[in-house]
């Protein structure tokens, strides 16, 4: 596998209560899932935020981690490349990445 090793796992949802699921995750990743987050509360909070976004009461966008990281990388490249005159194209790419509605 490519990338950094997983150092922490936080499980949410009803299946988290099943010992077999926790053991499977622990065996697959070699990391014991944290038990400090109430799995049902995490789901409820996520649903509340999503509902607020749908109703317009909460502004913003929930991004996948890779989308946020790609946007930061492109923005950093644009800042470095401004002196060469290529920054505008990279900033447009960053805005497209961050505002992309496709999941």
C-alpha positions in Angstrom: 0.0 0.0 0.0 1.0 3.5 -0.7 0.8 6.4 1.8 1.2 6.8 5.5 0.2 4.0 7.9 -3.1 4.5 9.7 -2.5 5.6 13.3 -6.1 6.2 14.5 -9.5 4.9 13.7 -12.8 6.4 14.8 -15.8 4.3 14.1 -19.4 5.7 13.9 -22.8 4.1 13.5 -24.7 1.2 14.9 -22.3 -1.5 13.7 -19.6 0.0 16.0 -21.4 -1.7 18.9 -20.7 -5.2 17.5 -17.6 -6.7 19.0 -17.0 -8.7 15.8 -16.9 -5.5 13.7 -14.4 -3.8 16.1 -12.2 -6.9 16.0 -12.3 -7.1 12.2 -11.3 -3.4 11.9 -8.5 -3.9 14.4 -7.2 -7.0 12.6 -7.4 -5.4 9.2 -5.6 -2.2 10.1 -3.6 -3.2 13.1 -5.0 -0.3 15.1 -7.6 -0.6 17.9 -10.5 1.7 17.1 -11.0 4.6 19.6 -13.9 4.3 22.0 -14.0 8.0 23.0 -16.6 9.0 20.5 -20.2 8.1 20.9 -20.9 6.4 17.6 -24.6 7.3 17.5 -24.0 10.9 18.5 -21.5 11.3 15.7 -24.1 10.1 13.2 -26.7 12.4 14.7 -24.4 15.4 14.5 -23.5 14.6 10.9 -27.2 14.4 10.0 -27.9 17.6 11.8 -25.1 19.4 9.9 -26.2 18.0 6.6 -29.9 18.9 7.3 -28.7 22.5 8.2 -26.8 22.7 4.9 -29.9 21.5 2.9 -32.1 24.0 4.6 -29.6 26.9 4.1 -29.2 27.5 7.9 -25.6 26.2 7.8 -23.2 27.6 5.2 -20.3 25.7 3.8 -19.5 22.4 2.2 -18.4 19.1 3.6 -15.5 17.8 1.6 -13.8 14.5 1.4 -10.3 14.7 2.9 -8.6 14.1 -0.5 -10.6 17.1 -2.0 -9.4 19.4 0.8 -5.8 18.2 0.5 -5.8 18.6 -3.3 -7.2 22.1 -3.0 -4.4 23.1 -0.5 -1.7 21.6 -2.8 -3.0 23.5 -5.8 -3.4 26.7 -3.9 0.2 26.4 -2.7 1.4 25.7 -6.2 -0.5 28.8 -7.4 1.1 31.0 -4.7 4.6 29.7 -5.7 3.9 30.0 -9.4 2.5 33.6 -9.3 5.9 35.0 -10.0 5.9 33.1 -13.3 2.5 34.3 -14.4 0.9 30.8 -14.2 -0.8 31.4 -10.8 -4.3 32.4 -12.3 -4.7 29.0 -14.0 -3.8 27.1 -10.8 -6.0 29.2 -8.6 -8.9 28.5 -11.0 -8.1 24.8 -10.8 -8.1 25.0 -7.0 -11.5 26.8 -6.9 -12.9 24.1 -9.2 -11.6 21.3 -6.9 -12.9 22.9 -3.8 -16.3 23.8 -5.3 -16.8 20.5 -7.2 -20.2 19.0 -6.4 -19.2 15.4 -7.6 -18.3 13.0 -4.8 
